[in-house]
Amino acid sequence: MSRPTLLSGWGRTAPTAAHVVRPRTLEQAAEALAQAGPRGALARGLGRSYGDAAQAAGGLVLDCTELTGPPRLDTERQEVTAPAGTSLERIIAHLLRRGYFVPVTPGTGHVTLGGAIAADVHGKNHHADSSIGAHVRALTLLTPAGEVHRLGPDGGDTELFWATVGGMGLTGVVTEATIGVHPVETAYARVDTDRTRDLDSTLELMARTDHAYRYTVCWVDLLARGGSLGRSVLTRAHHARRADLPAPQRRDPLRHRPGAPLAAPPWAPPRLLNRWTVGAFNTAYYNAAPLRRRGQAQPVSGFFHPLDAVQGWNRVYGRHGFVQYQFVVPFGEEDVLRAVAEGLAGAGAPSFLAVLKRMGEPTPGPLSFPRPGWTLALDLPADLPGLARLLNGFDERVLSAGGRLYLAKDSRARPETVHAMYPGLSAWRATRARVDPGGVLVSDLARRLELV
Ligand SMILES: Cc1cc2nc3c(=O)[nH]c(=O)nc-3n(C[C@H](O)[C@H](O)[C@H](O)COP(=O)(O)OP(=O)(O)OC[C@H]3O[C@@H](n4cnc5c(N)ncnc54)[C@H](O)[C@@H]3O)c2cc1C
């Protein structure tokens, strides 16, 4: 067996060592799983979950990124099938050339199809189209006993299907999946931008007008002072039609060529991101945004995956890494958003990537995160003094408002908090126990949060 490799999540906070294998086929994945030792086994994708979800200290990690191949588009059924280690970036490139698009994409294309299903990821269109689980038509699941289950949302073992969607890799290895797709005329989004002056006007504008757009996202300045706290840049869009494009782009409307990413510096000085540097960045970003602009054609890569333009941007937080904090609270619980914004501002916590969205219909996945309501996601340096106390306090507000944290982002919550936030946990455990009675599948996240 190979020497252990140190693995971490995108936030680089708690690396642990595991033996890593790279299966190329379902058979190789089954062979690997059969060799799992007492410290268990886990599938891993592109490691874009922020915390410890794709790590298994001392165990066997099946890096699924070589479980890949050309996506197969079926235009009649409007669906695409791909091996689970295929990246969404590759699937999107394949589809766009043929005039189709994925139903849901998270804020980066550097995730695998399997990782996206395991986290039941949401995109800028959750309020309109739900999360990716709502569009999975079929998946193949390999369990530690070597059984292969072909699962879908209708008929058969739907409990196992929904335990896998959002199940964070703890029901087996997804080796292939089929998802619905939809036709597009161009590889561009037609984007409207608005700048708002404070949190209340942001919430009001989103609540009043978001439903008119398929995609919406809002960047919030959580370091602005006084009455400007929560001022925002709101971008909302539809897929552009050919007629929406300026003449030069209209000639080749499906051209999709994301530029080569710039590399972030490999090293960042300690405390590069502090309330002054981030405050200055936020002010510059806010001021550079138009007050109101309509109908700008943006390439889909820039609109959906702006951070992918900078390779390894997670290193700017320095060697201690960073924590991503994402929660959802029901509509009507806007006071939690205000309390979090004020708590962060009061603590001088430098968050330059704070993103607010409205969520719509959930999927039935017991561990799936999205619920109707407001979701706020923000990045904070992991070595910020007082961070644990600050976030524990937010957790309590979120929980008492009937909200929850996102497991794919978490690296620090307490088990009892998460158990209370996910009332479907015991039903999920029962389904999981059917296919993994020996408890082979495990992750650092599952151990820390006592999920299994
Ligand atoms: C810049 C950035 C933006 C993001 N934006 C969003 C967003 O807008 N919305 C959102 O929902 N998420 C977002 N995320 C989070 C990301 O989409 C999820 O964490 C996703 O799960 C990462 O996929 P991955 O392939 O990197 O999986 P990994 O991080 O490697 O693994 C994540 C989980 O999936 C499991 N898994 C991976 N592959 C398989 C498989 N083949 N079979 C079974 N289980 C598997 C792992 O065991 C683990 O539990 C973002 C992340 C980044 C870095």
The ligand as a Gaussian input file, in Angstrom:
#p B3LYP/6-31G(d) Opt

LIG

0 1
 C      -14.801000      28.467000      -4.690000
 C      -15.864000      27.523000      -4.219000
 C      -17.187000      27.849000      -4.416000
 C      -18.191000      26.972000      -4.006000
 N      -19.488000      27.336000      -4.227000
 C      -20.474000      26.519000      -3.841000
 C      -21.835000      26.843000      -4.117000
 O      -22.135000      27.887000      -4.694000
 N      -22.788000      25.954000      -3.747000
 C      -22.477000      24.765000      -3.139000
 O      -23.392000      23.991000      -2.859000
 N      -21.209000      24.428000      -2.859000
 C      -20.206000      25.277000      -3.190000
 N      -18.898000      24.924000      -2.949000
 C      -18.625000      23.641000      -2.275000
 C      -18.458000      22.480000      -3.269000
 O      -19.368000      22.597000      -4.331000
 C      -18.734000      21.156000      -2.570000
 O      -17.958000      21.026000      -1.421000
 C      -18.510000      19.921000      -3.456000
 O      -18.899000      18.791000      -2.714000
 C      -17.047000      19.765000      -3.861000
 O      -16.907000      18.697000      -4.773000
 P      -15.548000      17.879000      -4.876000
 O      -15.565000      17.056000      -6.093000
 O      -14.390000      18.813000      -4.711000
 O      -15.686000      16.930000      -3.613000
 P      -14.753000      16.762000      -2.328000
 O      -14.601000      18.076000      -1.645000
 O      -13.538000      16.029000      -2.680000
 O      -15.716000      15.850000      -1.446000
 C      -16.910000      16.390000      -0.900000
 C      -17.779000      15.256000      -0.352000
 O      -18.219000      14.467000      -1.439000
 C      -17.886000      13.101000      -1.225000
 N      -17.587000      12.532000      -2.539000
 C      -16.723000      13.013000      -3.466000
 N      -16.734000      12.210000      -4.554000
 C      -17.619000      11.219000      -4.305000
 C      -18.062000      10.080000      -5.033000
 N      -17.605000       9.785000      -6.259000
 N      -18.977000       9.269000      -4.444000
 C      -19.469000       9.529000      -3.215000
 N      -19.085000      10.591000      -2.486000
 C      -18.172000      11.423000      -3.030000
 C      -16.697000      13.129000      -0.282000
 O      -16.621000      11.940000       0.474000
 C      -17.026000      14.329000       0.585000
 O      -17.879000      13.980000       1.631000
 C      -17.864000      25.756000      -3.342000
 C      -16.517000      25.428000      -3.138000
 C      -15.521000      26.304000      -3.561000
 C      -14.074000      25.950000      -3.326000

